[in-house]
Amino acid sequence: MTKYSNCDGITRRHALGFGLGGLWGAGTTLTNALSLKANANDSGPLKASAKRCIMIWLDGGPTHFETFDPKPEAPTEIRGEYGTCQTSNPGIHYSEHMSKLAAISDKFALIRSIRHNQGNHGAGNHYMMTGAPPRIPVGCGAYVSFHPSMGSVVSHEVGTQNALPNYFSIPKMTRSGGPNFLGANHAPFVVPDDPNGSGFRVRDVAVPGGLTGGQFRSKSNVRSMLDRMQRFNDSAFGDPAIAIDEYYEQGMNLVLSPDAQIAFDISQESDSMRERYYRDSFGQRCLLARRLVEAGVPFVTVYNGGWDHHRDLWNSCRDRLPRVDQSISTLISDLDERGLLDDTLVLVLGEFGRTPKINTRVGRDHWSNAMSVLMAGGGTPGGVVVGATDKKGYSAMENVKSPENFISTVYSKLGINPDKILYTPQGRPTHLVSDATPISELMS
């Protein structure tokens, strides 16, 4: 499997070496999540147009020119090599390699006018993931958390009624995808394993090898069995003694939960369905995300790295874009066919767009003045295009929106008041979103 890094060469493993794991940044294994989940906020019944959300995070900053906002009339050094394709909406075109999404553009909305001022990976990721710009300057490769991520907020405010965790991130956590002051029980449960592999198995969800269900239920064996499971070797877990409490029982219940077993058993899908999503790691993770929300998980992030195209843009995207196009279009169509799209929000975005002018390495550099974001489901009107960039794609110029507006829209659709004030453990009041104005065109 390809291991992507950003322009600074920073990978998740490097970040963990910086000591930014645990509560503030790292994903949590299952026992962490269960052991702290009892303190979750119970906000009661919510009025919402969406019950759940799948966020596809294209890490590195995907190019808007080669995806959803081509500029065919611009000079060659701006428009690039690719042609365009007509969408199902008259007069709206995408890049030629996004033809499958173009064919179903009546099922989702596109925002072409989000812009911000955080043009490096660390800051841009934080802004688009949390709706809050970093409080201090941060490095391009930084993994920082000054505010809870969308997934953590949804976990805190919505929660689940079954044994599954509230928030998943597949196959890793995004760099600002943590809970900050909401606590580790609202960090994502990370599924690093590859569902495209023949031996796909999610740690902490299957009974340890050599044990039967009956043996596992035996109270006299619970501690020794769980001590042998992989999560106790994870550095993010800390002192294993904290798990010797009633949460052992919750962990056992999850391992034996039919909901969990069914959700992760991707082999139940037909070969034709798996091929439809595309038979690679990303495609099968999109399929797994569908199975998780189908089982009641309110927030799932599908992380897809490698979009930091400072060089060799055409060759890289020529092969990759059609596969991503197929997987995302299938996810939206599949949810629609199952009657799930009406109350499932689907988001596709990265931290920013790319520069209009192609550089000397045949790539595009960071550019936060313009980007494209896809939103489907949860009452989002299909075929809508919000805003526009200028003729050369330099900047959002029509109906300009901010990350705050975007995230306020997501929260509003999920029945969360974006103007809500949360309190840190020290009692400091914090606005969930500083500008709690959703994008009216996307609200049903």
N, C-alpha and C positions, 0 to 999 in steps of 0.2 A: 504494500500500500504506500502511495506517495506521501511523504511527510513534508508539509508546507511550512514555510516560515515567512515572516514579514520582511520588509526592506532592511531592518536592522539585524536580521538573522535570529530573532528571538522566537523561541518555541515555548510551549507551556511548561516543559521540563525546566527551562531556564528560570522561568518566573517562580516556580516552586523553590528553586535554589535561593531566590532572593528573600525567602521567608515571608512571602505575601499570601500564604495559604491559610487553611483553617477558616476561622470565622469571617475574615474580611475578603477572602478571594477564592479559595479552593472549593471545588465541589465536595459534597459530603457523601460518604458511603451510607448504606441503608441504616445501620444501627445509630449513626449520628442523627440522621433525620428523625427516626422514630423516637430516640431518647429525649429529643428536645421538642417534639411536635406538640406535647401536652400544653405548652405555653402559648400556642397559636391563638391569634385573635379570632373570636367568633363574632362576625358582623351580622349574622342572621340572614334572612331571606333578602335577595337583591333583585331589583328590576333590571334586567339586562337583555340586550339583543343577542348576546353571545354567551355561551356557557364555558367555552374553552378556546384555547389559542395555540396554533402551531406557528412558531417563528423560524423562518429559514434565514440564517445569518451567513451572508457571503463575506467572510472575513478578508480584509485587506483593502476594501473599497472597490466594488465592481464598476467598470466603465459604463456610464450611461449612454455613450455614443454607440457602442457595439451591442447594446441590449434594447432599452426601451425609448431612447430619445436620439435617434440618428439624425444627422444633418446632411442630407444628400446634396443640398445646394451650396454647401460650404466649400472652400478651397480644399484641394487634395490633402494638404498637410493637416487639415482638421477632420474632414469627413472619413478618412481612412479607406481601407480596401473593400469593406463589405458593402453590399447593396442593402435594399430594404424589402420588407414584405408588408402587404396590406393586412390590416387587422379586420375583425368583423364589424368594426365601427368605421363608417366612411370618412376618409380623409386622415385617418390615424395610421401611422406606419411604425413598425419595429425593425430592428436589424434582421437581416435575412436568416440568421441562425436562431431566431425566436419564433419560428413559424407556427409551432403547435400552441404556444400561448397566444399568438396573434389570432388563431382560429377560434379561441374561446374567450376573447377579450370582453365579450358581453357578460362574463361571469365574475369579473373583478374590476376594481378601480385602480387607476394609476396616478400617483402624485409625482409631478415633474418639477415641482417648485419648492422643495425643501432646500434650505441652505443654512449654513452656520459658519462659525469662525474658528473651528477646531480642526486644523488641517494635518494633524499627525495621528497615528493609529491609537496611541494611548488615550488622548483627549477626545478624538472623534468617536471612538468606541464607547467611551463613558457617556458622552452626550446622547448618542442615539440609543443606547441601551437603558439609560436611566431617566432621560429628560432633564438632566442637570449638568451644566458644564463643570469641569473640574474647578475646584476652589483655588488651586495653585497651578502654576505651569508644570506640566508633566512631560517626560520624555516620550519619544515616538514608540519605543518598545515597552512602555510601562504597562503594568497590570495594576490598576488603581481602583479604589472604591470609596467614593465620598457620599454616595447616595444609593439606596436599594435599587436593584434592577427590576425591570418589568416582571420577570418571572417570579422573583422573590415577593414583590408586592401582590401579585395575583395569588401566590401561595398563602400569604398572610391574610388577605381580604376575602378570598373565595374558598380555598381549601377543598378537601374531598370528603366523601362519606364512605370510602372503602379503604382497603389495606394498602393501596398504592400511594407512594409519595405524591405531594402536590405539584412538584416541579421537577422535570427531567431535562437533562442536556446531553445530547448525543452528537459525537462521541467524546466530547470534552466540554468544559465550561468556557464560555467566552470571557475575555479578559476582564470585563466589568459586569459579569453576570451574577455576582454574589449578592448577599442580603444586607451587607453593612449592618446598621444598628438593629435590624429586625431579628437578627440572631441566626445561628447555624441551622435551626430547624427549617429555615426558609431558603437555605442554599440548595442548589440542584442536586438531584441524585444522578450521577454521571454514569452513562453506559458506554464504556470504551470499546467493548467488543464489536466485531464487525458482523452484522446480520447477513452479509453476503457470503460469509464463510460457511463451510459445510458443518463445522462443529460449533456453531453459534450457541452460546450459553451465557446468561446474565448472572454474574456473581451475586450472591446474597439472595437469590430468588429460587435457587434449586437446593434440594436437600444435599448435604455433602456426600461425596461418593462413599459407597459402602454402607450407607444407612438406609433403612426402610422408613416409611412414614410412621409406622408404629413405634419404632425405636426412637425416632426424633421427638415424638410426643411425650416420651417418658421424662418426667420431671427430673429424675435422678441423672439423666444424661444431657440435659439441655445445656448446661454451662460448658461441659467438655466438648460437646459437639460444636457449639457456636464459637468457642475459642479457636477451633481449627479452621474456621472460615476465613477467607482472604481479607475481609475488612479489618481484622485485628492486626494485620501486618501493614496497613496503610499508615503513612506518616501523619495524615490529616486526622487520624482518629484520636491520637493522644493516649492518655492513660486508659487501658482496657478496663480498669476497675469500675469506671463510671457506668459501664453497661451491666453491672451485676445488680439489677433492680427489676422492677416490673416490666421494663421495656424488652427484656429477654422474651417475655410472653408475646409482646407485640411483634418482635422479630420472628418468632416461631410462627405466629399467625400469618405473617406475610409470606414466609417460605411455603406454607401450606395453603395459601390463598388461591382459590380457583381463578379469581380475577387476574392475579399476577401471572399465574401459569399460562392462562389463555392469552393474555396480552403479549407476552414475550415469545409465544410459540409461533413464530413467523412461518414455520413449516406448514401450518394449517392453510396458508394461502395457496391457491392454485398456481401451477407453473405459468399459466397465461397471465395471471395478475402480476406475478413477480416480474415477468418479462415486460409487462406493460409499464411498470415503474422504472424500468431499465435495470439490468443485472450488473450493477456496480455498487460500491459501498454507499454512495450518496442516495441512489435510488432506493435501496433497501432500507436505509434509515428513514427516508420519507414514508415508506410503507409502515415501518415500525411506529413512527409518530402517529400515523392514522390509527393504528391498533391501540395505542396508549390513550388517545383522546376518546376513542370508542369505548374504552374501559372506564372513562370518567376522569382521567387526569386533566386538570384545568390548564396547564401550561407546559409545552414541550418546545425546546429549542433544538433545531437541527443545525449544527455547526458545519460549515463547509469552507475550508481555508484555501489560500492560494490565489486570491484575487488582486494581489498587489503587483499589477503588471507594469513595472517600470521598463521592461524589455520584452522583446519577442511576443508582442501582443497578438498579432494575427495568427501565428502558428498555434499558440496556446489556446486561444479562444475558438479557433476553427474546429478543433476536436472536442473541446469541453462544452461550449455553449449548447450544441444540439442535445447532449446528454442531460444537462441541467434543465433545458427547456422541456424535454420529454418527462422528466421526473416531476417537476413542479406542475406542469399542465395535467398530468395524470392524477396527482394528489388532489387538485382542485376538482377535477371531473369525478373522481372516485367518491369524494366526500359528497358531492352533489347527487350522484346516483344513489347513494345510501341514505339520503335525506339528512345528512349531517352538516352540510354547508350552511344551512339557514342559521344554525347556532354555533358554528365553529369559525373562528377568525383565523385567516391565513395571512401571514406577513412575509414579505421577501425584501431584504435590505442589507446594506453594509454600513460602514461608518461615514463614507462620503463617496463622491464621484471621482472622475479623472480629468486631467487637464485637456483643454481643447486641442492644443498643439502637440503633435506627435514629436517625441524627443529623438535624439540622435541614436538611441538604442532601440528604436522602433517600439516604443512603449509610451504610456501616458503616466504622468505623475499624480500625486495627491491633489485633490481639488474639492474643497468643501462649499464652494459657491453654487454648486449644482449637483443634483443626484436624482435618481428615480427610486420610488418605493411602491411596491405592489401590495394591495390590500384586497382580500376576498372574504366573503362570507360574513356571518354575524350581522345581517341586515345592511351590508355595504351594497349600494346600488352598482350594478354591473355596467360596463361600458363608459364609465365616467373617467374623464381625465382632468385632474385638478392642476391648474396653473400651467406655466410654460417657461422655457428658457429662451434666451435670445437666439437669433438666427445662426450663431456660431457655437452655441452651447456654453458660453462663458459664464453665464449667471442666470439664476432664477429671476425672472423679471415680471411675471404676471401672476397675481394672486399668491404672493410669496408666503410660505409657511415655515415655521420653526420646528425643531425637534420637540419642543414643549407642546405645540399644537398636535403633532403626530401622536405623541404618547398620551396626551389627554383624550384623543379620539379612541385609542385602544382601551384605556381605562373606562371611559364612558360606555363603550360597547359591552364591556364585561361587568357593568353595574357598579363600578368603583368610582366614587366621586374624586376627580383629579384635584379638586380644591381642598381635599381633606387635610387636616393637620395631624401628623403622627408625632409621637414623642419618643425621644431616645431614652435609653435606660437611665441617663442622668437628668431626665426631665426637660430636655431642650426641645421646644416645638419646631417641627420641620414641615413645610408645605410639601405635599406629595409632588405637585408640579407648580412651578412658580407662575406660569401663565396657563391657567386651566381652561383655555378656550379650545374646544375640539374643532375639527374641520367640518363645517356645517354640510358641505356637499356630500360627505361620507356617512352622515348620520341619517338613519331611517326615521 
